[in-house]
Amino acid sequence: MKAGLNPLSILFAAGCLMVLAGCQKQVEKNMPSPVAMTEEAVGHFCQMNILEHPGPKAQIHLEGLPYPLFFSQVRDGIAYERLPEQNYNISAIYVSDMSTAISWDDVGYENWIPAATAYYVVASDKTGGMGASELVPFSDQDDAKKFATRHGGQVMRLDDISDALVLNSAPIAPSAKTRETAAAPDSDDYRARLEKLRKD
C-alpha cells in the first residue's frame, strides 16, 4: 500500500515557497533604483564624460555610497564586478537597454535594466565606448537575436558568459577593425589597469 502525501507536509512546503517568494520580492524592493545619466556622469575607469562615448553603458551601486559608479562600456562594469580583488558589496548592477535605445550613439539616459535580466550579444562586430569588444544588452530576446543576425555574435545570459569573455578581448570582426581605431587591451594589461584604478 502506497503512503499518501501528508496534508501537513503539503501545507509546510507551500508555506516555505511563500516565504521564499516574499524574500525575493523584499530583495528586489531593497535594490536601489537606477540613476539617469547626466553630463556630470563620468566613467569610473576612464574619468571621461560617458555621454561622449557610443554604445551601451553600465552603472554599479555599492552599499554605503549615495551615487553609482558609471562605466563607459557594459563589459567594463561586468569586469569590475568579477575581478577577484573587488571587495565592495554591490547592491545593484544596471545596463543600458538596447531594445529601447534610439541608436548606437544615443542609447538613452534612463532606460536601464538589471544586468542579470538582460540578453547579451557577445562577440559581435560592434565595439563599445572604449574601443573594446562589447557585451550588448537587450531586455527583449528577439531584439538580441536580430542584432546578432546583423552584427554577428551569439545571444547569452549573464551567468553563461565566462570570465574569459569578459576579462579578455573577444575577437572583433575584420569589418569592425577597419571602422574602429582603438585597440582592445590584452588580458593582463586590462586587469592591471582595472586594479590600479580601483585602488586609486
DRENKOL-912593 format. One record per residue: residue number from 1; residue in three letters; x, y, z of N, C-alpha, C, O in turn. Coordinates in nm, 3 decimals. Example, Ala and Ser with C-alpha at 12.3 -4.5 7.8 and 13.67 -1.06 7.14 Angstrom:
! residues 2
NODE    i   aa   n.east  n.north     n.up  ca.east  ca.north    ca.up   c.east  c.north     c.up   o.east  o.north     o.up
NODE    1  ALA    1.319   -0.569    0.780    1.230    -0.450    0.780    1.320   -0.330    0.780    1.424   -0.332    0.846
NODE    2  SER    1.285   -0.225    0.708    1.367    -0.106    0.714    1.290    0.003    0.787    1.341    0.114    0.804
//
This chain:
! residues 200
NODE    i   aa   n.east  n.north     n.up  ca.east  ca.north    ca.up   c.east  c.north     c.up   o.east  o.north     o.up
NODE    1  MET    0.085   -0.119    0.000    0.000     0.000    0.000    0.089    0.124    0.000    0.177    0.139    0.084
NODE    2  LYS    0.063    0.210   -0.097    0.142     0.332   -0.107    0.098    0.433   -0.004   -0.021    0.452    0.021
NODE    3  ALA    0.196    0.497    0.056    0.164     0.601    0.154    0.121    0.727    0.081    0.187    0.770   -0.014
NODE    4  GLY    0.013    0.786    0.124   -0.033     0.912    0.064    0.047    1.029    0.115    0.120    1.018    0.214
NODE    5  LEU    0.034    1.140    0.047    0.104     1.261    0.089    0.039    1.315    0.215   -0.083    1.327    0.224
NODE    6  ASN    0.122    1.347    0.309    0.073     1.403    0.434    0.026    1.546    0.412    0.104    1.629    0.364
NODE    7  PRO   -0.101    1.578    0.444   -0.152     1.714    0.424   -0.068    1.819    0.496   -0.052    1.930    0.446
NODE    8  LEU   -0.013    1.786    0.614    0.070     1.882    0.687    0.199    1.912    0.611    0.247    2.025    0.613
NODE    9  SER    0.256    1.809    0.545    0.378     1.827    0.466    0.352    1.920    0.349    0.434    2.005    0.316
NODE   10  ILE    0.234    1.901    0.285    0.199     1.987    0.171    0.185    2.131    0.215    0.235    2.223    0.149
NODE   11  LEU    0.117    2.152    0.329    0.100     2.289    0.380    0.234    2.351    0.416    0.257    2.469    0.391
NODE   12  PHE    0.323    2.271    0.476    0.454     2.322    0.515    0.535    2.365    0.392    0.597    2.470    0.390
NODE   13  ALA    0.531    2.278    0.288    0.604     2.308    0.164    0.550    2.435    0.099    0.626    2.519    0.051
NODE   14  ALA    0.417    2.447    0.096    0.356     2.566    0.037    0.394    2.691    0.114    0.419    2.796    0.056
NODE   15  GLY    0.399    2.677    0.247    0.438     2.792    0.330    0.581    2.835    0.303    0.611    2.954    0.299
NODE   16  CYS    0.670    2.737    0.286    0.810     2.767    0.256    0.823    2.841    0.124    0.900    2.937    0.113
NODE   17  LEU    0.746    2.796    0.023    0.752     2.863   -0.107    0.705    3.008   -0.097    0.762    3.096   -0.160
NODE   18  MET    0.602    3.031   -0.017    0.550     3.168    0.001    0.653    3.255    0.070    0.670    3.372    0.035
NODE   19  VAL    0.722    3.199    0.169    0.826     3.276    0.239    0.940    3.311    0.145    0.988    3.424    0.145
NODE   20  LEU    0.984    3.212    0.063    1.092     3.237   -0.032    1.053    3.343   -0.134    1.134    3.428   -0.169
NODE   21  ALA    0.929    3.337   -0.181    0.882     3.437   -0.277    0.881    3.575   -0.213    0.917    3.674   -0.277
NODE   22  GLY    0.839    3.581   -0.088    0.837     3.708   -0.016    0.976    3.765    0.003    0.997    3.886   -0.009
NODE   23  CYS    1.072    3.677    0.033    1.211     3.721    0.049    1.266    3.776   -0.082    1.336    3.877   -0.082
NODE   24  GLN    1.232    3.707   -0.195    1.280     3.754   -0.325    1.225    3.892   -0.356    1.298    3.978   -0.404
NODE   25  LYS    1.097    3.914   -0.328    1.037     4.045   -0.352    1.101    4.150   -0.264    1.120    4.264   -0.306
NODE   26  GLN    1.134    4.111   -0.140    1.196     4.206   -0.047    1.334    4.246   -0.097    1.372    4.363   -0.090
NODE   27  VAL    1.411    4.147   -0.149    1.544     4.178   -0.202    1.533    4.274   -0.320    1.605    4.374   -0.326
NODE   28  GLU    1.441    4.244   -0.414    1.423     4.331   -0.531    1.375    4.469   -0.488    1.416    4.569   -0.546
NODE   29  LYS    1.290    4.474   -0.387    1.236     4.602   -0.340    1.347    4.687   -0.278    1.343    4.810   -0.288
NODE   30  ASN    1.444    4.623   -0.214    1.552     4.696   -0.148    1.663    4.737   -0.243    1.754    4.811   -0.203
NODE   31  MET    1.658    4.692   -0.368    1.759     4.733   -0.465    1.747    4.882   -0.492    1.636    4.931   -0.511
NODE   32  PRO    1.858    4.955   -0.495    1.850     5.097   -0.531    1.804    5.113   -0.675    1.833    5.027   -0.759
NODE   33  SER    1.734    5.219   -0.703    1.686     5.244   -0.838    1.800    5.295   -0.926    1.894    5.356   -0.875
NODE   34  PRO    1.793    5.270   -1.056    1.897     5.322   -1.144    1.893    5.475   -1.149    1.788    5.536   -1.127
NODE   35  VAL    2.006    5.534   -1.179    2.019     5.680   -1.185    2.034    5.721   -1.331    2.109    5.659   -1.406
NODE   36  ALA    1.962    5.825   -1.370    1.970     5.873   -1.508    2.109    5.931   -1.535    2.169    5.995   -1.449
NODE   37  MET    2.158    5.909   -1.657    2.286     5.967   -1.695    2.269    6.117   -1.717    2.167    6.162   -1.771
NODE   38  THR    2.367    6.193   -1.676    2.368     6.337   -1.698    2.505    6.375   -1.753    2.594    6.291   -1.766
NODE   39  GLU    2.523    6.501   -1.784    2.651     6.548   -1.835    2.760    6.540   -1.729    2.879    6.545   -1.760
NODE   40  GLU    2.719    6.528   -1.602    2.818     6.517   -1.494    2.868    6.375   -1.474    2.968    6.353   -1.405
NODE   41  ALA    2.800    6.278   -1.535    2.839     6.138   -1.516    2.969    6.110   -1.590    2.982    6.140   -1.709
NODE   42  VAL    3.065    6.051   -1.519    3.193     6.016   -1.581    3.219    5.867   -1.563    3.174    5.806   -1.465
NODE   43  GLY    3.291    5.809   -1.656    3.326     5.668   -1.647    3.420    5.643   -1.531    3.515    5.718   -1.510
NODE   44  HIS    3.393    5.539   -1.455    3.473     5.511   -1.335    3.619    5.488   -1.368    3.706    5.534   -1.294
NODE   45  PHE    3.649    5.420   -1.478    3.787     5.390   -1.512    3.853    5.499   -1.596    3.968    5.535   -1.572
NODE   46  CYS    3.779    5.552   -1.694    3.842     5.649   -1.784    3.830    5.793   -1.733    3.904    5.880   -1.779
NODE   47  GLN    3.737    5.818   -1.638    3.714     5.952   -1.584    3.681    6.053   -1.693    3.718    6.171   -1.683
NODE   48  MET    3.612    6.007   -1.796    3.566     6.093   -1.904    3.414    6.094   -1.905    3.350    6.000   -1.856
NODE   49  ASN    3.357    6.200   -1.961    3.211     6.210   -1.972    3.160    6.092   -2.053    3.195    6.077   -2.170
NODE   50  ILE    3.076    6.009   -1.992    3.033     5.888   -2.063    2.937    5.918   -2.177    2.919    5.835   -2.266
NODE   51  LEU    2.875    6.036   -2.176    2.785     6.070   -2.286    2.862    6.091   -2.416    2.804    6.089   -2.524
NODE   52  GLU    2.992    6.111   -2.405    3.074     6.129   -2.525    3.111    5.996   -2.591    3.169    5.994   -2.699
NODE   53  HIS    3.077    5.885   -2.525    3.112     5.752   -2.577    2.988    5.684   -2.635    2.880    5.691   -2.576
NODE   54  PRO    3.003    5.620   -2.750    2.891     5.546   -2.808    2.869    5.414   -2.737    2.952    5.371   -2.657
NODE   55  GLY    2.758    5.350   -2.767    2.732     5.217   -2.716    2.672    5.213   -2.577    2.663    5.317   -2.510
NODE   56  PRO    2.630    5.095   -2.533    2.563     5.079   -2.403    2.657    5.106   -2.286    2.779    5.092   -2.298
NODE   57  LYS    2.599    5.143   -2.173    2.673     5.177   -2.053    2.629    5.086   -1.938    2.534    5.008   -1.951
NODE   58  ALA    2.700    5.098   -1.826    2.663     5.024   -1.705    2.675    5.116   -1.585    2.753    5.211   -1.587
NODE   59  GLN    2.598    5.087   -1.482    2.614     5.156   -1.354    2.606    5.053   -1.243    2.523    4.962   -1.246
NODE   60  ILE    2.694    5.070   -1.145    2.701     4.978   -1.032    2.681    5.055   -0.903    2.747    5.156   -0.878
NODE   61  HIS    2.590    5.006   -0.821    2.562     5.067   -0.691    2.635    4.989   -0.582    2.620    4.867   -0.572
NODE   62  LEU    2.714    5.059   -0.502    2.786     4.998   -0.391    2.719    5.036   -0.260    2.677    5.150   -0.242
NODE   63  GLU    2.711    4.942   -0.169    2.649     4.969   -0.040    2.725    5.080    0.033    2.848    5.078    0.042
NODE   64  GLY    2.649    5.178    0.084    2.710     5.286    0.160    2.745    5.408    0.078    2.778    5.512    0.134
NODE   65  LEU    2.740    5.397   -0.055    2.770     5.512   -0.140    2.640    5.568   -0.198    2.555    5.491   -0.242
NODE   66  PRO    2.623    5.701   -0.198    2.497     5.760   -0.243    2.479    5.758   -0.394    2.366    5.763   -0.443
NODE   67  TYR    2.589    5.752   -0.469    2.579     5.757   -0.615    2.647    5.635   -0.676    2.742    5.581   -0.620
NODE   68  PRO    2.598    5.592   -0.790    2.657     5.472   -0.853    2.787    5.504   -0.925    2.818    5.621   -0.951
NODE   69  LEU    2.861    5.400   -0.956    2.977     5.410   -1.044    2.926    5.389   -1.186    2.853    5.293   -1.212
NODE   70  PHE    2.963    5.478   -1.277    2.923     5.463   -1.417    3.039    5.403   -1.496    3.156    5.425   -1.464
NODE   71  PHE    3.005    5.327   -1.599    3.106     5.265   -1.685    3.072    5.293   -1.831    2.957    5.281   -1.873
NODE   72  SER    3.175    5.331   -1.906    3.156     5.368   -2.046    3.124    5.249   -2.135    3.077    5.266   -2.247
NODE   73  GLN    3.149    5.130   -2.085    3.113     5.006   -2.154    3.049    4.910   -2.055    3.086    4.907   -1.938
NODE   74  VAL    2.955    4.833   -2.103    2.895     4.729   -2.019    3.004    4.630   -1.976    3.008    4.587   -1.861
NODE   75  ARG    3.091    4.595   -2.070    3.198     4.500   -2.041    3.283    4.546   -1.922    3.323    4.463   -1.840
NODE   76  ASP    3.311    4.675   -1.913    3.392     4.727   -1.802    3.319    4.710   -1.668    3.381    4.678   -1.567
NODE   77  GLY    3.188    4.733   -1.669    3.111     4.718   -1.546    3.108    4.574   -1.498    3.125    4.547   -1.379
NODE   78  ILE    3.088    4.481   -1.591    3.085     4.339   -1.555    3.224    4.295   -1.511    3.237    4.214   -1.419
NODE   79  ALA    3.329    4.346   -1.577    3.466     4.312   -1.538    3.494    4.361   -1.396    3.556    4.289   -1.317
NODE   80  TYR    3.449    4.481   -1.363    3.468     4.535   -1.228    3.405    4.443   -1.125    3.465    4.415   -1.021
NODE   81  GLU    3.284    4.396   -1.154    3.214     4.309   -1.060    3.283    4.174   -1.043    3.277    4.114   -0.936
NODE   82  ARG    3.348    4.126   -1.149    3.406     3.991   -1.146    3.552    3.986   -1.102    3.603    3.879   -1.074
NODE   83  LEU    3.619    4.100   -1.098    3.758     4.096   -1.057    3.770    4.038   -0.916    3.698    4.080   -0.826
NODE   84  PRO    3.859    3.942   -0.896    3.872     3.882   -0.763    3.913    3.982   -0.656    3.886    3.961   -0.538
NODE   85  GLU    3.978    4.090   -0.696    4.022     4.190   -0.599    3.908    4.283   -0.558    3.924    4.361   -0.464
NODE   86  GLN    3.795    4.276   -0.627    3.682     4.364   -0.598    3.622    4.323   -0.464    3.569    4.213   -0.452
NODE   87  ASN    3.630    4.410   -0.362    3.586     4.370   -0.229    3.475    4.458   -0.171    3.451    4.457   -0.051
NODE   88  TYR    3.408    4.534   -0.257    3.295     4.614   -0.210    3.166    4.534   -0.226    3.155    4.449   -0.314
NODE   89  ASN    3.068    4.562   -0.140    2.938     4.498   -0.151    2.857    4.569   -0.258    2.827    4.688   -0.246
NODE   90  ILE    2.821    4.497   -0.362    2.744     4.554   -0.473    2.596    4.529   -0.446    2.553    4.416   -0.422
NODE   91  SER    2.518    4.637   -0.449    2.374     4.622   -0.423    2.292    4.616   -0.551    2.178    4.569   -0.548
NODE   92  ALA    2.346    4.663   -0.663    2.273     4.655   -0.790    2.366    4.686   -0.906    2.457    4.767   -0.894
NODE   93  ILE    2.341    4.620   -1.019    2.410     4.649   -1.144    2.304    4.668   -1.251    2.218    4.582   -1.272
NODE   94  TYR    2.311    4.782   -1.319    2.217     4.811   -1.428    2.295    4.832   -1.558    2.410    4.877   -1.556
NODE   95  VAL    2.231    4.798   -1.670    2.292     4.818   -1.801    2.191    4.886   -1.892    2.070    4.878   -1.870
NODE   96  SER    2.242    4.952   -1.995    2.153     5.017   -2.093    2.070    4.912   -2.166    2.120    4.806   -2.205
NODE   97  ASP    1.942    4.942   -2.183    1.853     4.852   -2.256    1.855    4.891   -2.403    1.793    4.989   -2.443
NODE   98  MET    1.927    4.814   -2.483    1.937     4.846   -2.625    1.809    4.813   -2.701    1.796    4.850   -2.818
NODE   99  SER    1.714    4.746   -2.637    1.584     4.723   -2.701    1.508    4.854   -2.715    1.423    4.868   -2.803
NODE  100  THR    1.538    4.952   -2.629    1.467     5.080   -2.633    1.559    5.196   -2.671    1.519    5.312   -2.665
NODE  101  ALA    1.682    5.165   -2.710    1.777     5.269   -2.749    1.740    5.325   -2.886    1.690    5.252   -2.972
NODE  102  ILE    1.765    5.454   -2.907    1.740     5.516   -3.036    1.842    5.469   -3.138    1.807    5.435   -3.251
NODE  103  SER    1.968    5.466   -3.098    2.075     5.422   -3.188    2.197    5.384   -3.104    2.194    5.396   -2.981
NODE  104  TRP    2.303    5.337   -3.170    2.426     5.302   -3.101    2.489    5.426   -3.037    2.552    5.417   -2.932
NODE  105  ASP    2.471    5.540   -3.101    2.528     5.664   -3.048    2.437    5.733   -2.946    2.482    5.820   -2.872
NODE  106  ASP    2.311    5.695   -2.943    2.215     5.755   -2.850    2.138    5.643   -2.781    2.028    5.606   -2.823
NODE  107  VAL    2.199    5.588   -2.674    2.141     5.470   -2.610    2.034    5.505   -2.507    1.966    5.415   -2.457
NODE  108  GLY    2.019    5.633   -2.473    1.919     5.674   -2.375    1.979    5.706   -2.241    2.087    5.657   -2.206
NODE  109  TYR    1.909    5.788   -2.165    1.957     5.833   -2.034    1.897    5.756   -1.918    1.958    5.745   -1.812
NODE  110  GLU    1.777    5.702   -1.937    1.704     5.641   -1.825    1.658    5.499   -1.852    1.595    5.438   -1.765
NODE  111  ASN    1.688    5.444   -1.967    1.638     5.309   -2.000    1.734    5.202   -1.951    1.802    5.136   -2.029
NODE  112  TRP    1.739    5.188   -1.819    1.825     5.089   -1.754    1.747    4.963   -1.720    1.629    4.969   -1.688
NODE  113  ILE    1.815    4.849   -1.727    1.756     4.723   -1.683    1.858    4.651   -1.594    1.978    4.670   -1.611
NODE  114  PRO    1.811    4.567   -1.500    1.906     4.491   -1.417    1.994    4.404   -1.505    1.946    4.337   -1.596
NODE  115  ALA    2.122    4.404   -1.477    2.217     4.328   -1.559    2.181    4.180   -1.566    2.202    4.116   -1.669
NODE  116  ALA    2.129    4.127   -1.457    2.100     3.983   -1.451    1.983    3.942   -1.540    1.970    3.825   -1.574
NODE  117  THR    1.898    4.037   -1.578    1.780     4.003   -1.657    1.802    4.019   -1.807    1.717    3.977   -1.886
NODE  118  ALA    1.912    4.079   -1.847    1.934     4.113   -1.988    1.975    3.991   -2.071    2.027    3.892   -2.019
NODE  119  TYR    1.951    4.002   -2.202    2.004     3.910   -2.301    2.120    3.981   -2.369    2.103    4.091   -2.421
NODE  120  TYR    2.238    3.919   -2.367    2.359     3.984   -2.418    2.402    3.923   -2.551    2.403    3.802   -2.569
NODE  121  VAL    2.438    4.013   -2.645    2.502     3.966   -2.767    2.653    3.977   -2.744    2.706    4.086   -2.722
NODE  122  VAL    2.719    3.864   -2.748    2.861     3.854   -2.716    2.942    3.832   -2.843    2.904    3.751   -2.928
NODE  123  ALA    3.054    3.904   -2.857    3.148     3.889   -2.969    3.086    3.929   -3.102    3.107    3.863   -3.204
NODE  124  SER    3.010    4.039   -3.101    2.959     4.094   -3.227    3.069    4.180   -3.291    3.180    4.188   -3.239
NODE  125  ASP    3.036    4.243   -3.405    3.134     4.330   -3.469    3.128    4.474   -3.418    3.197    4.562   -3.470
NODE  126  LYS    3.046    4.499   -3.316    3.034     4.633   -3.258    3.128    4.646   -3.138    3.134    4.559   -3.052
NODE  127  THR    3.200    4.758   -3.135    3.286     4.785   -3.021    3.221    4.891   -2.933    3.146    4.976   -2.980
NODE  128  GLY    3.252    4.885   -2.804    3.192     4.976   -2.708    3.262    5.111   -2.701    3.348    5.142   -2.783
NODE  129  GLY    3.223    5.189   -2.602    3.271     5.325   -2.590    3.420    5.340   -2.571    3.476    5.446   -2.601
NODE  130  MET    3.488    5.236   -2.521    3.632     5.242   -2.501    3.708    5.167   -2.611    3.828    5.143   -2.599
NODE  131  GLY    3.637    5.130   -2.717    3.703     5.068   -2.830    3.725    4.919   -2.819    3.788    4.859   -2.907
NODE  132  ALA    3.675    4.857   -2.714    3.692     4.712   -2.696    3.563    4.639   -2.732    3.457    4.700   -2.741
NODE  133  SER    3.574    4.509   -2.752    3.457     4.427   -2.779    3.356    4.444   -2.667    3.393    4.455   -2.550
NODE  134  GLU    3.229    4.447   -2.702    3.125     4.482   -2.605    3.028    4.368   -2.579    3.008    4.281   -2.665
NODE  135  LEU    2.967    4.369   -2.461    2.854     4.283   -2.428    2.731    4.370   -2.445    2.708    4.463   -2.367
NODE  136  VAL    2.651    4.342   -2.547    2.541     4.431   -2.584    2.411    4.380   -2.523    2.363    4.274   -2.562
NODE  137  PRO    2.352    4.455   -2.426    2.236     4.404   -2.352    2.101    4.447   -2.412    2.085    4.559   -2.460
NODE  138  PHE    2.007    4.356   -2.407    1.871     4.380   -2.453    1.772    4.324   -2.351    1.798    4.222   -2.288
NODE  139  SER    1.659    4.392   -2.335    1.553     4.337   -2.249    1.471    4.234   -2.324    1.409    4.147   -2.262
NODE  140  ASP    1.470    4.242   -2.456    1.391     4.151   -2.539    1.484    4.054   -2.613    1.574    4.097   -2.685
NODE  141  GLN    1.461    3.926   -2.594    1.546     3.826   -2.656    1.542    3.833   -2.808    1.645    3.813   -2.874
NODE  142  ASP    1.425    3.861   -2.865    1.414     3.870   -3.010    1.497    3.986   -3.065    1.557    3.974   -3.172
NODE  143  ASP    1.501    4.097   -2.992    1.584     4.210   -3.035    1.731    4.170   -3.035    1.807    4.207   -3.125
NODE  144  ALA    1.771    4.094   -2.933    1.909     4.048   -2.925    1.942    3.956   -3.043    2.050    3.966   -3.102
NODE  145  LYS    1.850    3.868   -3.078    1.873     3.776   -3.190    1.884    3.853   -3.322    1.967    3.819   -3.407
NODE  146  LYS    1.801    3.956   -3.340    1.807     4.036   -3.463    1.940    4.110   -3.472    1.999    4.120   -3.579
NODE  147  PHE    1.986    4.162   -3.359    2.114     4.233   -3.355    2.227    4.137   -3.392    2.318    4.173   -3.468
NODE  148  ALA    2.222    4.016   -3.337    2.324     3.915   -3.366    2.323    3.875   -3.513    2.427    3.847   -3.571
NODE  149  THR    2.205    3.872   -3.573    2.195     3.840   -3.715    2.264    3.946   -3.800    2.328    3.915   -3.900
NODE  150  ARG    2.250    4.073   -3.760    2.310     4.183   -3.835    2.459    4.202   -3.805    2.537    4.235   -3.894
NODE  151  HIS    2.498    4.180   -3.680    2.634     4.215   -3.638    2.718    4.096   -3.590    2.830    4.115   -3.543
NODE  152  GLY    2.666    3.977   -3.601    2.741     3.861   -3.557    2.733    3.843   -3.406    2.665    3.920   -3.338
NODE  153  GLY    2.800    3.742   -3.355    2.798     3.713   -3.212    2.689    3.614   -3.176    2.618    3.564   -3.263
NODE  154  GLN    2.678    3.586   -3.048    2.576     3.494   -3.000    2.505    3.553   -2.880    2.561    3.634   -2.805
NODE  155  VAL    2.381    3.513   -2.862    2.298     3.563   -2.752    2.321    3.476   -2.629    2.311    3.353   -2.636
NODE  156  MET    2.351    3.540   -2.516    2.379     3.467   -2.393    2.318    3.541   -2.274    2.295    3.662   -2.280
NODE  157  ARG    2.293    3.467   -2.166    2.256     3.528   -2.040    2.383    3.556   -1.961    2.487    3.495   -1.986
NODE  158  LEU    2.374    3.647   -1.865    2.493     3.692   -1.794    2.566    3.576   -1.725    2.689    3.570   -1.730
NODE  159  ASP    2.493    3.487   -1.662    2.556     3.376   -1.590    2.630    3.279   -1.683    2.715    3.203   -1.639
NODE  160  ASP    2.595    3.283   -1.813    2.657     3.192   -1.909    2.781    3.254   -1.975    2.854    3.185   -2.047
NODE  161  ILE    2.805    3.383   -1.951    2.921     3.450   -2.010    3.042    3.424   -1.921    3.044    3.465   -1.805
NODE  162  SER    3.141    3.357   -1.975    3.259     3.321   -1.895    3.342    3.444   -1.860    3.334    3.548   -1.927
NODE  163  ASP    3.422    3.430   -1.755    3.512     3.539   -1.717    3.610    3.571   -1.831    3.650    3.686   -1.849
NODE  164  ALA    3.648    3.469   -1.906    3.743     3.490   -2.016    3.684    3.584   -2.120    3.756    3.668   -2.175
NODE  165  LEU    3.554    3.572   -2.148    3.490     3.661   -2.246    3.479    3.803   -2.192    3.476    3.899   -2.270
NODE  166  VAL    3.472    3.816   -2.061    3.461     3.950   -2.001    3.597    4.014   -1.985    3.617    4.129   -2.023
NODE  167  LEU    3.691    3.941   -1.928    3.822     3.999   -1.896    3.919    3.998   -2.013    4.015    4.075   -2.014
NODE  168  ASN    3.896    3.911   -2.111    3.977     3.912   -2.231    3.903    3.988   -2.339    3.784    4.016   -2.326
NODE  169  SER    3.973    4.020   -2.445    3.910     4.087   -2.558    3.856    3.982   -2.653    3.933    3.904   -2.710
NODE  170  ALA    3.726    3.979   -2.671    3.668     3.886   -2.767    3.709    3.929   -2.907    3.729    4.047   -2.931
NODE  171  PRO    3.720    3.834   -3.000    3.761     3.869   -3.136    3.667    3.971   -3.198    3.546    3.964   -3.179
NODE  172  ILE    3.723    4.063   -3.272    3.644     4.163   -3.343    3.650    4.131   -3.491    3.757    4.102   -3.545
NODE  173  ALA    3.535    4.137   -3.557    3.529     4.105   -3.699    3.614    4.203   -3.779    3.630    4.318   -3.738
NODE  174  PRO    3.670    4.159   -3.894    3.755     4.246   -3.974    3.687    4.377   -4.013    3.752    4.482   -4.016
NODE  175  SER    3.558    4.372   -4.043    3.489     4.495   -4.082    3.489    4.596   -3.969    3.497    4.717   -3.993
NODE  176  ALA    3.482    4.547   -3.845    3.483     4.638   -3.732    3.622    4.696   -3.711    3.636    4.812   -3.671
NODE  177  LYS    3.726    4.616   -3.739    3.861     4.665   -3.721    3.891    4.783   -3.810    3.967    4.873   -3.773
NODE  178  THR    3.832    4.785   -3.927    3.857     4.896   -4.016    3.782    5.020   -3.972    3.822    5.132   -4.004
NODE  179  ARG    3.673    5.002   -3.900    3.595     5.117   -3.855    3.648    5.174   -3.726    3.644    5.296   -3.705
NODE  180  GLU    3.697    5.088   -3.639    3.741     5.133   -3.508    3.893    5.139   -3.502    3.961    5.044   -3.541
NODE  181  THR    3.945    5.248   -3.453    4.090     5.264   -3.446    4.145    5.226   -3.311    4.264    5.196   -3.299
NODE  182  ALA    4.062    5.225   -3.208    4.110     5.193   -3.073    4.128    5.043   -3.060    4.039    4.966   -3.095
NODE  183  ALA    4.242    5.001   -3.011    4.270     4.858   -2.994    4.226    4.812   -2.857    4.245    4.883   -2.758
NODE  184  ALA    4.166    4.694   -2.850    4.124     4.638   -2.722    4.248    4.593   -2.646    4.340    4.538   -2.707
NODE  185  PRO    4.254    4.615   -2.514    4.371     4.577   -2.436    4.381    4.427   -2.419    4.280    4.356   -2.424
NODE  186  ASP    4.504    4.378   -2.399    4.517     4.235   -2.371    4.477    4.210   -2.226    4.462    4.303   -2.148
NODE  187  SER    4.460    4.083   -2.192    4.402     4.046   -2.062    4.483    4.098   -1.944    4.428    4.160   -1.853
NODE  188  ASP    4.615    4.074   -1.944    4.698     4.114   -1.830    4.701    4.265   -1.814    4.690    4.316   -1.702
NODE  189  ASP    4.715    4.336   -1.925    4.718     4.482   -1.919    4.584    4.535   -1.869    4.580    4.628   -1.788
NODE  190  TYR    4.475    4.477   -1.919    4.341     4.522   -1.881    4.318    4.504   -1.731    4.271    4.595   -1.664
NODE  191  ARG    4.352    4.387   -1.679    4.333     4.360   -1.536    4.420    4.452   -1.452    4.377    4.499   -1.346
NODE  192  ALA    4.544    4.478   -1.496    4.634     4.563   -1.420    4.579    4.706   -1.412    4.584    4.769   -1.307
NODE  193  ARG    4.528    4.755   -1.524    4.473     4.891   -1.523    4.348    4.901   -1.437    4.329    4.999   -1.365
NODE  194  LEU    4.261    4.799   -1.444    4.140     4.800   -1.362    4.174    4.800   -1.213    4.114    4.873   -1.135
NODE  195  GLU    4.273    4.718   -1.176    4.311     4.710   -1.035    4.372    4.841   -0.987    4.343    4.886   -0.876
NODE  196  LYS    4.457    4.902   -1.069    4.520     5.029   -1.031    4.414    5.137   -1.010    4.420    5.213   -0.912
NODE  197  LEU    4.319    5.144   -1.102    4.214     5.245   -1.089    4.123    5.219   -0.971    4.075    5.312   -0.906
NODE  198  ARG    4.099    5.091   -0.943    4.015     5.058   -0.827    4.079    5.106   -0.698    4.012    5.161   -0.611
NODE  199  LYS    4.211    5.085   -0.686    4.281     5.126   -0.565    4.287    5.277   -0.553    4.281    5.331   -0.443
NODE  200  ASP    4.300    5.348   -0.668    4.305     5.494   -0.666    4.172    5.550   -0.620    4.156    5.672   -0.612
//
